Amino acid sequence: MATRNPARSGGQSGRKASTEQEEPDLVDRFMEVSDRVTEALGTPWALSASILLIVVWAATGPLFKFSDTWQLVINTATTIITFWMVFVIQTSQNRQAKALQFKLDELIRSIPGARNRMIEAERQSTRELKRQEEEFQKTAERGGVQGVPPEEVSERVHSEGGDR
C-alpha cells in the first residue's frame, strides 16, 4: 500500500505527515487486511485447510451421532465465513480494478491518436457502449484505426495538434 510522501505534502508539517503514515485510517486498514486475506485465501494451503476442516467435521459425525447440532455447526460456520469473504474479496477486487483502470487511463492519455473520450467509457450508457463495440469491431475488420496505419495516425496527430 502506498503511503504519502511527507516531502510532497504541500505545506504540511513533517510531524503531521508522519502521524498520517503511522496511523492509517479505518478504510486503509480494512483495505490492507482485505488484500492480505484475499491473497492468503487464494493459496493451496488455504484450500488444504478447508478440506482438512471438512474431513475433521465429517470424522466427528459418529461421535455426535450425526445430530442436527453437528450439521448446524458446519452449516453456520460456512455461511458466516462465506458472508464475510464476499465483502473482503469484493473490496480487494474493487481496489485492484480501480488501480488497473488508472493504468489504462494513463496509457490512453500517452498514446498519440487515442481517443480520450474512452477514458470514461465505464460511465456511458449500455446503448453507447454497444455502439462503440460495433465501431471497434468494424475497425478491427478493416485492420486498424479507422483503416489508417498507426504511423499515419501518429503523423496526423502531431501535425493537427491532437484531440486532447
N, C-alpha and C positions, 0 to 999 in steps of 0.2 A: 504494500500500500504506500502510495506516495505521501510524503509529508511536505509541508510548506517550508520553503527556504527563508530563514529569517533575514538574510541579506536582501531579499526581494519583497519584503513585507510591506513596502510602501509607507514608510514612516513609523511603523510600529516599533516599540522598544524591543530589544533583544530578550528582555525578561518575559514580556507577554507572549512573544512568538515561541519562546522556549516552553512556556506553560502549555501553549496550544499543542506542541509536539508531545509533551509528556502526558497530557490528558485529552485524548481524542474524545469527541462527543459520543453520545449513545449510538447514533446511527452508524458512525465509523466503526465503533466496536462491534456492532451487530454484523456489519458487512465483513469485517475481518474474521469473525467467528464463522459466519456463513461460508466464506471462501474456504476456510480450513476444514470445516465439517464436510462440505461438498467434496473437497479433494480427498479427504480421508475415506469417505464412504464409496469413492469410486475405485477402490483398490481391491485386489484379490483377497487381502486379509479381512476386509470388511465382509465380503461375501462368505468367506470361510467361517467367520464368527457367527454370521446369521444362520448358516447351515448347522453349525455346532449347537447353537441355541435351540433350533427346532429338533435336532436329534435328542438333546438332553430332555427337552419338554416331552417328546414322544416316549422316551425311555421311562419317564416318571409316570406315564399313564397307568400301568398296572399298580403302582404304589398307591395312587389316588383313585383306583378303580374306575378310571376314565369318567370321573364325575363331571357334572355340569360346571362346577367351580374350576376344575382343572382345565376345561375347554375355555371357560370365560377368561382365565388368566392370559392365555396366548392371544385370544381374540382382542381383548382390551389392550394388551401391550402393543400388538402390531398396529392397531388402529391409531393409538396415540403417537407412536413413532412415525407412522405414515403421515399423519396430520402435521406434525412438526416439520418433517422433511420437505413437505410441499413448500412451506414458507422459506426454509433455508435454501433449498435448491433454486427456487424462483428468484430469490434475492441475488444469489450468485449469478444466475443466468442473465438477469436484467442488467447487472453491473457489467458483465462481460460483453453483452450485446451493445450496451451504450459505448463502451470503450472501442469496440470494433467499428461502430458507426462513426465515431470521431476519426478513426484512422482512415476509413473510406472517404469521409468528407475531405480530409486533408489531401488525399490522393486526387480527388476530383478537382480541388482548387489548384493543384500543382500541375495538372496536365493541360497543355495548350489545346484548345479546341473542345474541351469537355464542357458540357452544358451544366452550369452551376445550379440551374433550377432543379437538377436531380438530387441535390443535397437534402432537400426537404421532401423527398418522394414519400416517406412514411406518413406524411400529414395529408396526402392527397386522397381524393375520393377513390372508391373502388373503380368507378367508371373511367376516371382519368388514368389510373394505373393500368387498366386493361387496354386503353388506347395506346399508352406508351409501350406496353408489352408487344402489341401488334406492330408498332412502328419499329421497335428494335428487331423483331423477327424479320420484317421486310428488309431492314438494313443489313442484317446478318446474311440473308439470302443473296443480297447484292454484293456481299463481300467486303463491306467496310462502312466507314462513316458516310452515310448517305451516298454511297457509290464513289467516294473520293478517297484515294490512298492517304494514309496517315501523314506522310511527308508533305503532301499538298495542303492538308488541313493545317498543319503547323505553320507553313509559309503564309497561308491566308490569315491566320490568327495574328501573326506578327505584323503583317502588312496592314491589317484592318484595325489593329489595336485591341482585339479580343472582345468578348461579350461580357466581361466582368464589370 
